[in-house]
Amino acid sequence: MSFQEEFELLLRACYPLIYIATPEEERLERAIAASAERVGQRAVYTWDFVDGYQNNPNHQGVGQRNPLQALELIEKLPDQAPGIFLLRDFHRFLEDIAIARKLKNLARTLKAQPKNIVVVSTEVTIPEDLTEVFTVVDFPLPTATEIRAEVERLVSSTGQNLGEKLLNELVRSAQGLSLERIRRVLTRAIAGHGKLEPDDVELVLAEKRQSIRQTQILDFYPATEQISDIGGLDNLKDWLLRRGGAFSERARTYGLPHPRGLLLVGIQGTGKSLTAKAIAHHWHLPLLRLDVGRLFGGLVGESESRTRQTINLAEALSPCVLWIDEIDKAFAGFDGKGDSGTTSRVFGTFITWLAEKDSPVFVVATANNIQALPPEMLRKGRFDEIFFVGLPSQEEREAIFTVHLNRLRPHNLSSYDLKRLAYETPDFSGAEIEQAIIEAMHIGFSQNRDFTTEDILEAASQLVPLARTAQDQIKVMQDWAAAGRARLASRKNALSDRIQRQIQP
């Protein structure tokens, strides 16, 4: 159900108090005016704290700097006079006892009248004692159709005939921005050279990055890593490569649903985050990184509002990859007892979205401690697949050494004994292999020469891998994966290396 349909249904059903959170006041007010005209020619009264009521000549300036008086006007109007009372920034006064009491009284009387109060805010902050009387309605960011109409309107003023290819690129790049931001960036481009050009797509993307940064929840992450940069993990890479075209129109015609996402669990430093970046690069999709800890705010309702904002923004930017790093730390052992149930509500909203979303948002969640994840997260239907990323086998360690050394010394790769390096570093993760190479570079640099195989082995001998310092925790994870609760990301596991080393003379 669209916003217009839902809002008009609430008007006809005589919902007295409606709360809408959006930064797009102007666009929302146009939408409300259109709905008011369709639902019985209702008058729209707009109020703000500075100017009072503005767009009705009979009540011009009423309630100026007086929010209680703004509510009293609603009572004074004839019972059967239809009207929508749009109160800007009124959430700031909801904690006042007089305002709260007045709203509760109005909620009773307006049920039988064709009047609706609409509180417009940038975020949902409703005091607990008013949650029962307010109905929260989401106002989504502009659709591709709305963006296309706005771009065409702006271009028409220049007399330019914008090609279909450039128009599609501009619309796609602008998804996830408000109409005001789109107008601003495109007007700047037109003012700069009198028309829109292909290079202006980058201006729109820069505005999008700025917009995402301002949410302080999502980061627009540059994805330059490739699938070939991942050493090993052959099962996982095959799974991803098979789904490379799953976001195309050909896949929709074939009847394929959009891929939902992956949960990557396993030992730290084994390439889970690298995989998320490589997926976005290989599929040519924008990569959004979500820090789940930022969802939680101090004000009542703020965390839930941020969660909805994140979901709406990710869907507006789709198709995209949403990378949630270390999700286990955000929802570890939640019970909702110490935070008035905030964590439970955020978690419930999030996993419900995971199960029911039909937008092309591919979620890649990583976790280091599988025991900390709630069982609901692991249920089938949240993700397409759960992969266990364990310690690399000897063959995979050789591939990891090859990837790093080929990047650092492509002209000198043959001088390194890759097989020996892989054999001498049992239980090393990919991150620990990289650190050993960096330490070897320091050794060579300090002696004014290039680093060698021996330098890497010396550095590795000084490094204590996590597999030894956290042996018990890693064994628990390996046993969990061995029990068939997740798909193995690698065709071979590191345990087979140990057995092979023991039987070799």
C-alpha positions in Angstrom: 0.0 0.0 0.0 1.4 3.4 -1.0 1.6 6.4 1.3 -1.3 8.1 -0.5 -3.5 5.0 -0.2 -2.7 4.5 3.5 -3.1 8.1 4.4 -6.5 8.5 2.7 -7.7 5.3 4.3 -6.8 6.8 7.8 -8.7 10.0 6.9 -11.8 8.1 5.9 -11.6 5.9 9.0 -11.5 9.0 11.2 -8.1 8.4 12.8 -7.7 11.5 15.0 -3.9 11.7 15.5 -1.4 10.8 12.8 2.4 11.1 13.1 4.6 11.4 10.0 8.4 11.5 10.2 10.1 13.0 7.1 12.7 15.7 6.3 10.6 16.5 3.1 8.0 18.9 4.5 7.2 20.6 1.2 6.7 17.3 -0.7 4.6 15.8 2.2 2.4 18.9 2.3 1.7 18.6 -1.5 0.8 15.0 -1.0 -1.5 15.8 1.9 -3.2 18.6 -0.1 -3.8 16.1 -2.9 -5.3 13.6 -0.5 -7.5 16.3 1.2 -9.0 17.1 -2.2 -9.8 13.5 -3.0 -11.3 12.7 0.4 -14.3 15.1 0.6 -12.6 18.4 -0.2 -11.2 18.8 3.2 -9.6 22.1 4.2 -5.9 22.0 5.2 -4.7 24.1 8.2 -0.9 24.5 8.5 0.6 25.6 11.8 4.2 26.2 13.0 5.5 27.7 16.2 6.8 31.0 14.7 3.9 32.0 12.4 0.9 30.1 13.8 -1.7 29.1 11.3 -0.8 30.4 7.9 -2.9 29.2 4.9 -6.3 30.0 6.1 -7.3 33.7 6.0 -9.9 33.4 8.8 -7.3 32.1 11.3 -4.1 33.7 10.1 -1.5 33.8 12.9 -3.7 32.0 15.4 -1.5 29.9 17.8 1.6 31.9 17.1 4.2 30.8 19.6 1.4 29.0 21.5 1.0 25.3 20.7 -1.9 24.9 23.2 -3.9 27.6 21.4 -3.2 25.8 18.1 -5.0 22.7 19.5 -7.9 24.8 21.0 -8.7 26.2 17.6 -9.5 22.7 16.4 -12.2 22.4 19.2 -13.7 25.8 18.3 -14.4 24.9 14.7 -17.9 23.4 13.9 -18.0 19.7 14.5 -18.9 18.7 11.0 -16.4 21.1 9.3 -13.9 18.7 7.6 -10.3 19.6 8.0 -6.7 18.4 8.3 -4.5 20.2 10.8 -0.9 19.9 9.9 1.3 20.8 12.8 5.0 21.2 12.0 7.7 20.3 14.5 4.9 19.6 17.1 6.8 16.7 18.5 8.9 19.2 20.6 5.8 20.0 22.7 4.5 16.4 23.3 6.3 16.2 26.7 4.3 19.1 28.1 1.5 17.8 30.4 -1.0 20.4 29.1 -0.3 19.5 25.5 -0.4 15.7 26.2 -3.7 16.0 28.0 -5.3 18.2 25.3 -4.3 15.7 22.6 -5.8 12.8 24.6 -9.1 14.7 24.9 -9.0 15.6 21.2 -8.4 11.9 20.3 -11.7 11.1 22.0 -13.8 13.9 20.4 -12.4 13.8 16.9 -13.3 10.1 16.4 -16.8 11.2 15.5 -15.7 14.2 13.4 -14.2 14.6 9.9 -11.0 16.1 11.4 -7.5 14.8 11.6 -4.4 16.1 13.3 -1.1 15.4 11.5 2.1 16.0 13.4 5.1 16.4 11.0 8.6 15.8 12.4 12.0 14.6 11.1 12.0 11.6 13.5 9.5 9.6 15.6 9.8 10.7 19.2 6.4 10.0 20.9 6.2 9.9 24.7 5.1 6.6 26.1 1.8 7.9 27.4 0.8 9.1 23.9 1.8 6.0 21.9 -1.8 4.6 22.0 -3.4 7.7 20.5 -0.9 8.3 17.7 -0.8 6.3 14.4 2.7 6.5 12.8 2.7 6.6 9.0 5.9 6.2 6.9 6.5 8.7 4.1 9.0 7.1 1.8 11.7 8.8 -0.3 10.6 9.6 -3.9 10.2 6.7 -6.3 12.0 6.4 -9.6 8.9 7.7 -11.3 8.8 10.8 -9.2 12.5 11.4 -9.7 12.2 11.0 -13.5 9.3 13.5 -13.6 11.5 16.0 -11.6 14.5 15.6 -13.8 12.4 16.0 -16.9 10.8 19.1 -15.4 14.2 20.7 -14.7 15.6 19.7 -18.1 12.6 21.2 -19.9 13.6 24.7 -18.6 16.9 24.4 -20.5 15.4 23.2 -23.8 17.8 20.3 -23.8 16.8 17.0 -25.3 18.2 14.5 -22.7 19.0 11.1 -24.1 17.2 8.1 -22.6 20.5 6.6 -21.4 21.6 9.7 -19.5 18.1 10.1 -18.1 18.1 6.6 -16.7 21.6 7.0 -15.2 20.6 10.2 -13.5 17.4 8.7 -12.1 19.2 5.6 -10.9 22.0 7.6 -9.3 19.5 9.9 -7.6 17.5 7.2 -5.9 17.7 7.5 -2.1 17.8 11.4 -2.2 15.0 13.7 -1.3 13.5 15.8 -4.1 15.0 18.9 -2.6 18.5 17.5 -2.8 17.9 16.3 -6.3 16.7 19.8 -7.4 19.7 21.4 -5.6 22.4 19.3 -7.2 20.9 19.3 -10.7 20.3 23.0 -10.6 23.9 23.5 -9.7 25.0 21.4 -12.6 22.7 23.3 -15.0 24.0 26.6 -13.6 27.6 25.5 -14.2 27.3 24.6 -17.9 23.8 25.4 -19.0 22.7 21.7 -19.4 23.1 18.3 -17.9 26.0 16.1 -19.0 27.2 12.5 -18.3 29.7 13.8 -15.8 26.9 15.2 -13.7 26.0 11.7 -12.6 29.1 11.8 -10.4 27.8 15.1 -8.8 24.6 13.3 -7.9 26.6 10.3 -6.4 28.7 12.8 -4.4 25.4 14.3 -3.0 24.2 10.8 -2.2 27.4 10.0 -0.3 26.9 13.3 1.7 23.3 12.5 2.4 24.2 9.0 3.7 27.0 10.3 5.9 24.5 12.8 7.5 22.3 9.9 8.7 25.3 8.8 10.9 24.0 5.3 10.6 25.0 4.2 7.1 28.3 4.6 5.3 28.6 4.7 1.5 31.6 2.3 1.3 33.9 2.3 -1.8 34.2 -1.3 -3.1 37.3 -1.9 -5.1 38.1 -5.5 -4.0 37.5 -8.2 -6.5 36.5 -11.9 -6.2 40.0 -12.8 -7.3 41.4 -10.9 -4.2 39.9 -13.6 -2.0 42.2 -16.6 -1.4 40.3 -19.9 -1.1 36.6 -20.0 0.0 35.8 -21.8 -3.3 32.3 -22.9 -2.3 31.4 -19.4 -1.3 32.8 -17.9 -4.5 31.0 -20.4 -6.7 27.8 -19.6 -5.0 28.3 -15.9 -5.6 29.3 -16.3 -9.2 26.2 -18.3 -10.0 24.1 -15.3 -8.8 26.0 -12.6 -10.7 23.1 -11.9 -13.0 20.3 -12.4 -10.5 19.5 -8.6 -10.3 18.9 -8.3 -14.0 15.6 -7.9 -15.9 16.3 -11.3 -17.6 16.3 -12.9 -14.1 12.9 -11.3 -13.4 11.5 -12.6 -16.7 12.8 -16.0 -15.9 10.9 -15.9 -12.6 13.9 -15.7 -10.2 13.3 -13.7 -7.0 15.9 -11.2 -5.9 18.7 -12.8 -3.8 18.0 -12.0 -0.1 21.5 -12.2 1.4 24.2 -14.1 3.2 25.2 -14.7 6.8 28.9 -15.3 7.1 30.0 -16.7 10.4 33.4 -17.9 11.5 36.8 -16.9 12.9 38.1 -13.4 12.8 40.4 -12.4 10.0 39.2 -15.1 7.6 37.9 -12.8 4.8 34.2 -12.2 5.8 34.4 -8.4 5.4 36.5 -8.7 2.2 33.8 -10.9 0.8 31.2 -8.3 1.4 33.2 -5.7 -0.5 34.0 -8.1 -3.4 30.3 -9.0 -3.8 29.4 -5.3 -4.4 32.3 -4.8 -6.8 31.6 -8.0 -8.8 27.8 -7.3 -9.1 28.4 -3.6 -9.8 26.2 -2.5 -6.9 26.6 0.3 -4.3 27.9 -0.9 -0.9 26.3 0.5 2.2 27.8 -0.4 5.6 25.6 -0.4 8.6 27.0 -0.1 12.1 24.1 -1.7 14.1 25.4 0.0 17.3 24.5 3.4 15.8 20.8 2.4 15.6 20.4 2.8 19.3 19.6 6.3 20.5 19.0 7.7 24.0 15.5 9.1 23.4 12.3 7.1 23.6 11.4 5.9 20.1 14.7 7.1 18.5 16.1 3.7 18.0 13.0 2.4 16.3 12.9 5.5 14.1 16.5 5.1 13.1 15.9 1.4 12.2 13.0 2.4 9.9 15.1 5.2 8.4 17.9 2.8 7.6 15.5 0.3 6.0 13.8 3.0 3.9 17.1 4.4 2.8 18.5 1.0 1.8 15.4 0.2 -0.2 15.4 3.6 -1.9 19.0 3.0 -2.9 18.3 -0.5 -4.2 19.6 -2.5 -5.9 22.5 -2.4 -3.4 24.5 -4.5 -1.0 23.9 -3.8 2.7 26.9 -4.9 4.7 26.3 -5.4 8.5 29.6 -6.1 10.2 29.7 -8.1 13.4 26.0 -8.3 13.9 26.5 -10.7 16.8 27.8 -7.8 19.0 24.7 -5.7 18.5 22.2 -8.4 19.4 24.2 -10.6 21.7 22.1 -12.1 24.4 19.4 -9.4 24.2 16.4 -9.9 26.6 14.9 -6.4 26.5 15.0 -6.1 30.4 17.5 -3.4 30.8 16.4 -0.9 28.0 12.6 -1.0 28.2 12.5 -3.5 25.3 14.2 -1.2 22.8 16.7 -3.8 21.6 13.9 -6.4 21.3 11.8 -4.0 19.2 14.8 -3.0 16.9 15.7 -6.7 16.5 12.1 -7.6 15.7 11.7 -4.9 13.1 15.0 -5.9 11.5 14.4 -9.6 11.2 10.8 -9.1 10.1 12.2 -6.9 7.3 14.8 -9.6 6.4 12.1 -12.2 6.1 9.5 -10.1 4.2 11.5 -7.7 2.1 10.9 -7.9 -1.7 13.3 -5.1 -2.6 16.6 -5.9 -4.3 18.7 -5.2 -1.1 21.3 -8.0 -0.7 22.2 -8.2 3.0 25.7 -9.5 3.9 25.9 -9.9 7.7 29.1 -11.1 9.4 29.4 -12.7 12.8 32.4 -14.0 14.8 30.5 -15.6 17.7 27.6 -17.8 16.5 26.5 -18.5 20.1 25.8 -14.8 20.6 23.2 -14.7 17.8 19.6 -15.1 18.7 18.1 -18.3 17.2 15.6 -16.2 15.2 18.4 -14.8 13.1 19.4 -18.3 11.9 16.0 -19.4 10.8 15.6 -20.2 7.1 14.1 -17.4 5.2 16.1 -14.6 6.8 19.1 -15.3 4.5 19.5 -17.3 1.3 22.4 -19.2 2.9 24.6 -19.3 6.1 28.3 -20.0 5.3 30.9 -20.9 7.9 34.3 -19.3 7.1 36.9 -21.3 8.9 40.7 -21.2 9.0 42.3 -21.6 5.6 43.7 -25.0 4.5 47.3 -25.3 3.3 46.2 -24.9 -0.3 44.1 -21.8 0.6 47.0 -20.3 2.6 49.2 -20.7 -0.5 46.5 -18.8 -2.5 46.3 -16.1 0.1 50.1 -15.6 0.1 49.9 -15.5 -3.7 47.2 -12.8 -3.7 49.2 -10.5 -1.2 52.6 -11.0 -2.7 51.3 -10.6 -6.3 49.9 -7.2 -5.2 53.1 -6.1 -3.4 55.8 -7.7 -5.5 54.2 -8.7 -8.9 57.6 -8.6 -10.7 59.3 -10.7 -8.0 56.6 -13.3 -7.1 58.6 -16.3 -8.3 61.4 -15.6 -5.8 59.1 -16.5 -2.9 58.6 -20.2 -1.8 54.8 -20.1 -1.6 54.4 -23.8 -0.8 56.9 -23.6 2.1 55.2 -20.4 3.4 51.8 -22.1 3.4 53.2 -25.2 5.1 55.0 -23.3 7.9 51.9 -21.2 8.8 49.3 -23.7 10.2 46.3 -22.2 11.9 47.0 -18.7 10.4 44.1 -16.7 9.2 44.2 -14.5 6.1 44.6 -11.4 8.3 47.5 -13.0 10.2 49.2 -13.9 6.9 48.9 -10.3 5.7 50.4 -9.1 9.0 53.3 -11.5 8.8 54.1 -10.1 5.3 53.9 -6.5 6.5 56.3 -7.4 9.4 58.7 -9.0 6.9 58.6 -5.8 4.9 59.6 -3.9 7.9 62.5 -6.3 8.4 63.7 -5.9 4.8 63.2 -2.1 4.8 65.1 -1.6 8.0 68.1 -3.4 6.4 67.8 -1.5 3.2 66.9 -4.6 1.0 63.9 -6.4 -0.2 62.1 -8.8 2.1 62.5 -12.6 1.5 60.8 -15.9 2.3 63.0 -16.2 5.3 61.8 -12.8 6.6 58.2 -13.8 6.3 58.9 -17.1 8.2 60.7 -15.2 10.9 57.8 -12.7 11.2 55.4 -15.6 11.3 57.3 -17.4 14.1 56.9 -14.3 16.3 53.2 -14.1 15.7 50.8 -16.1 17.9 47.7 -16.8 15.8 44.2 -16.4 17.2 43.6 -20.2 16.7 46.0 -20.8 19.7 45.0 -17.9 22.0 41.3 -18.6 21.5 41.5 -22.3 20.9 38.4 -23.3 22.9 36.1 -20.7 21.3 37.3 -21.7 17.8 36.8 -25.4 18.5 33.2 -24.7 19.5 32.6 -22.9 16.2 34.2 -25.7 14.2 32.1 -28.3 16.0 29.0 -26.2 15.3 29.8 -26.1 11.6 30.8 -29.7 11.5 27.3 -30.6 12.8 25.8 -29.4 9.5 24.3 -26.2 10.8 26.0 -24.1 8.1 27.5 -24.5 4.7 31.3 -24.6 4.5 32.8 -21.7 2.6 35.8 -23.9 1.6 36.0 -27.3 0.0 38.8 -28.2 2.4 39.1 -27.3 6.0 42.2 -26.6 8.1 41.7 -29.7 10.2 42.6 -31.9 7.3 46.0 -30.1 7.1 46.8 -31.1 10.7 46.1 -34.8 9.9 48.2 -34.6 6.8 51.1 -33.0 8.6 51.0 -35.7 11.3 51.3 -38.6 8.8 54.0 -37.0 6.7 57.6 -38.1 7.5 
